[in-house]
Amino acid sequence: MMAFARTDQSIVGRWWWTVDRWMLGGLGLLAAIGVVLIVAASPPVAQRIGLDGFSFVYKHLTMMAPAVLLMLGVSLLSPRQIRRLGTVMFLGSMALVAATLVIGMEIKGARRWIHLPGLSLQPSEFVKPAFAIVSAWLFARAKSVPGFPGSVISIALYLSVVALLILQPDLGMAFVVSAVWFAQFFLAGLPILLVGCLAVAGAAGLFGAYMFLPHVTSRVNRFLDPASGDNYQVDRSLEAYMNGGLFGTGPGQGTVKLYLPDAHADFIFAVAGEEMGLLFCLVVVALFGFVVLRGFQRAFNGGNLFALLAVAGICVQFGLQALINMGSSLHLIPTKGMTLPLISYGGSSLLAVGIGMGMVLALTRTRYGDKETGA
């Protein structure tokens, strides 16, 4: 049990008494649940493709360690340092996203990954928290400095990000980025006329994706009419929830992981539903909800516009990504390959979530008399 005197003026001592330990605990529980579910879900998947049974477990733990260290390290930073980190990370990740269009590996018709020794990196995962920080600073700066074109610059950057993501193509990531940016713009004082214009533009974009992107058309049609195509993974996922009932079949006793290709990734929540049951799944949902709402509460009480917009953006991203993953496996929305934060297998996602939630922890720390705006 970590213990520091309130008079301890060391960096770690000050951090311990100013960081939101409730949010830190919630994130720790989600990470621990992720390890348990990866151990339960991944061995059959690994064996099917000829790997050692615990191959994905080792890789998950290997990426979880730096993700946790990054989260704790970033949480030590000041708002100004968070803004600078976000800017550097945004520029670097955008360059890498552009590079995927040229040198990226093509998987299932999309170029989203860059192969590095021992790691396949998905740069767009790092764009999400970084863009939230940059947009928050631009909006806050526009409010505090008359004449500064923060909103115009943010719109231009947003269009650039979405254009690159659609070129990959990655419509799901583009949707998450759009939702985060819209939420920040709204909190920053979006004019009501522009709200309507953006809503119409968003609806037009979704309709255009349905009309002109075959994989989107297929997924939406299969969601609306299951008989119109292959719904193997969704059908097995729904069977898993029914088999699990209230209390589950017991850790390691589920069968859905023997058949689902993505049991350790996109459909890990189905494994939880079968082996741990409905009540456990509701606890996981509650943990995600607690982390998001706790972030909003701390940010709104802070009185710092930059921190409010940045925390709101990253928390919307965190919660929305969880909703998309869980909703897909429950057939509440069309399927979309997106990780369950801190739980699903995926190195890039773990590292990006670690950095993003470290930023949230840093920006929601108690700072008595701190007037810094991140400018």
N, C-alpha and C positions, 0 to 999 in steps of 0.2 A: 504494500500500500504506500503510494507516494505521499509524502508529507513535507510541507514547507511552512516555516513560520511566516506570519503576515509581514514581518519586518525584513524578510529576506529580499534583498535588492539585486540578487543575481538575475540573469536573463530568464533562466528556467523558473526561478521563484516568482518573479513578476508575471511570467506567462501563466503559471498555475493558478494564481489568484485573480487573473483577469479573463482567462479563456472560459467559454461556456462549457462546463464539464458535463452538463446534461446532454448537449448535442454531441460532444465527444464520445460519451457513453453510448448514445444511440448509433453512431457511426461504427463504433467498435463492435456492437452486437450484430449489426448487419454484416460486417466483415467476417465475424466468427461464424455466422449462419452460412455465409458463402462458402467457407472452407468445408463445413460439414456436408453441404449439399454437393460440392464438387467431389468430395470423397465418395459420396453415395452414387452420384450420377455418371461420373466420367469413365470408370474402368471398363464397362461394356462397350462404350463408344471407342475407346482406345484399342481394345482387343479386336473390334470389327475391322479396323484399318491397319492391323498388324503391328501395333505399338505395344510396349509394356503396359500392363494394366493400370499402373499408377503414373503413367507419363504425364497426363494432363494435371494430375494432383501436384506433382513436382513442379511443373511449369507455373501453375497457379500460385503456389507458395513462393516460388522464386520471384514472381512479379508483385505479390502482395507485400513482401518485406520492403522493397523500395517505395511502393505506393504509400504505405503507412509512414515511412520516414519522410517522404516528400510532404505529406499532409501535415505532420508535426513541424517540420522545418519551415514550411510556408506560413503556418499559423503564428510563427514568431515575428513575422514582418510587420512593418507599419503600413498604414494606408498608402502613403506615397511609394513605398517599395513594392506594394502589391500592384499599383498602377504601372510602375516601370516593368515589373515582371510580366504583367499581362500584355504590355505593348511589345516587348521583345518576343514573347511566346507567340503572339498573333502574327507578327511579321515572319517569324521562322516557320510556323505551321502553314501559313498561306503559301509560302514558297514551296514547301514540301507537297501541299495539295496540288499545286500547279504541276509539280514534277511527276506526280502519279499519272498524269495524263500522257506523259512521254515514256517514263521508265517504270511505271507501276505494273504490278502483277495483275493479270486479268483473271478474275475468279467469278464464275457465274455471270459473265457478260459485263462486269463492272471493274474499273480500275481505281481501287481505293487503298491499296497497300503498297508499301515500299519494302522490299526484302533487304534486311540487314543480317549480319552474321548472328545466328541464333534467335532472331526476332523478326516478325513481320509487323511493321509499324503502320498504323492507320492514322495519318496526320490530321484528318478531319475531327477526330476525337479531341484533339488539343485546341482546335479552332473554337470549339463551343465555349469553354470557360474564358479563353483569352478574349474572344470577341465581346463577351458579356462585360468584361472589365473595361475594354477600350470604349465601348458604347456608353457605359455608365459615366466614364470620365468626360466624354464629349458632351453628353447631355447636361451633366452637372456644370461643366465649364461654360456652356452656353447660357445657363441660368445665372451664373455668378459674374460673367464678364459680358456686358452689353456689346453687341456687334460680333461676338465670336460665332462663326458659322458651324457650331457643333452639330446641330441637327442635319445640316446639309452634308457634312463630311460623313456622319454616321449612315445616312441613307446611301451615299455612294459606296461606302465599305460594305454595307449590307448587300447591295446589289452585286458587288464583286464576289462576296462569299457564296451567295446563292447560285450565281452563274457557274462558279467552279464546281460546286457540289452537284449541280444538275448535269454538268458535262461528264461526271465520273461514270454513270449517274448514281446519285444517292438522294432520292426524293425524301426519304424518311429523315435523314440528317438535315436537309434543307428545311423541312417542316419544323423540326425542333428549333433550329436557329431562328426561323421566322417567328415562332411563338415567343421565344425568349426576347428577341429584339422588340416585338410589338408590345410585350408586357412592360419593358423598360421605357419605351416611348410613351406609353399610356401613363405610367407613373410620373414621368417627367413633365406631364402637362400637354398631352397630345390634343390638338384642336378637334372638336367633335366632327367637323366636316372631313378632316383627314382620316378620322376613325372609319367613317363610311367608305371613303375611297379605298383605304387599305383592305377593308372587309371585302369589297367588291373585287379588288385585285387578287386577294387570296383565293376567293371562290373561283375566279376565272383561271387562276393558276392550277388549282386542283382539277378543274374540269379539263383544262388543256392536257394535264398529265394523264388523265384517264383516256382522253381521245388519242393521244399521240405516242404514249409510252406503252408498248405492248405488255411489259411485265406488270405495270400498274393496272392496266385493263384486266389482265388475267386475275390478279389478286382481288380486285374489287368484284368482278363477276363471280368468282368462287365464293366470296363472302356473302353476296346477295343471293346466290343460287348454288348451294353446295354440290348439286348434281351436275353443274356445268364444267367441272374439272377435278383435278386430283387434290383432295383435301386430307391426304393420309396423315400428315403430322398433326393437324388440328383435330381430326377424329380420334387419334390415339391419345392426344392430350386430354380431350373431354372424357374419354374412358378412364383415364388415370384419376381425374378428380372424382368420378363416380365410384371408382374402386376404393379410394381413400376414405370417403365418408368424413365423419367428424374427427376421428382420432388417427386415421391412417393405418396402413398395413404394418408399420414398424420400420425403423431405419434399416436400409439394405434389403427390405423384403419386397420392394416394388418390382414390377415387370415392364413398365413403359420404357425404361431406359434401355431395355434389350432391343427395342425396335426403333426408337426415335433417333434419327441421325444427329439432331442438335439437342439431345437431352441435357448436355452439360452447358449449353449456351442459351440459345433463344427460347428453349422450352424447359429450362431448369425449374421454373415455377410449377410445372406439371409434375415433376418428380417430387417436389415438396408436397404438392397436394395429395399424391398417392401414398407416399411413405409417412408423412407427418400429419396429414389430415387438414380439414377446413379450419379448425381453431388455430393451428400453427400458421396457416396462410394468412389468417386475419391478424395475427400478431406481427407478421412481416409487413403487411399493409399498414398497420398502425405505426410501426417504426419509421417507415418512409414518411408517413404523414406527420409524425412528431418532428422529425428532422427538418422538414420543409417549413412547418408552421413555427417551429422554434426559431429558425433563421429569420423569418419574416418579423416575428415579434421583437427579436433583438435589434434588427435593422431599423424598424419603425421607432423604437425607443431611443435610438442613438442620436437622432437629430443631424445626421450627416447625409446629404443628398447623394454624394458619390457612393458611400457605403450602402445606402438603401437600394439604389439602382443596381449596383453590382451584386449584392447578396440576393436581391429579388430575382435577377436574371439567372444566376447559377442555381438557386433553389427551384425555380420554375423548370429549368433544364433537368435537374436531378429527379424531381417528382414526375415530370412529363415522360421522361425516358422509362421510369418504372411503370407508369400507367400503360404505355405502349407495349412494353414487354408482357406484362401480366394480362392486358386486354387481348393481345394477339393469341395467347395460349388458351384463353377462355372463350375465344370466338366472339368477342364483343366488338372487335374492329378487324379490318383486313390484316392479314399477317404481314409483319415487317421485321426483318432481321435486326434486332436491336438488343443490346445486352441489358440485363437487370443490374443496375449499379451496385458494385461491391460484392455481388453474388455470382453472376454468370462468369464463365471462363472467357478471358480476353485480356491480353496484356496491355494493349493501348488504352482500353477502356479503364482498367484499374489505375494506371498511372495518371490518366487525365482526370478521373474522379478524385483521386488523392490530391492532386494539385488544386482542383476546383474547390473541394470542400476545405482544404487548408486555407484557401483565400477567404472562404466564408467564416471560418473560425477566427482568422486574423482580423477581419473587418467587423466582427461582432464582439471583439474583446472589449472589456470595460476600460475606458480611457478617461479618467477624471481630469476635467479641465483641458482635454486635448481638442484643439480647434482645427486640426488638420483636415483639409477637404480632399486631399489626394491630388491637388493641383500641382 
